[in-house]
Amino acid sequence: MGVADMQIAAIAMVNGLTVVTRDLRGFTRLPDLSIEDWATE
């Protein structure tokens, strides 16, 4: 996970937001982060 992804995750976590991404592998390392992958149904 790069610096930009960490910034996105931090902003989302502080503001109680959900990150929509295809990079589940990177973002699932943050257990308190809400993530969704809209590419899969």
Buried (B, 14 or more C-beta within 10 A) or exposed (E): EEEEBEEBBEEBBEEEEEBEBEEEEBBEEBEEBEBEEEEEE
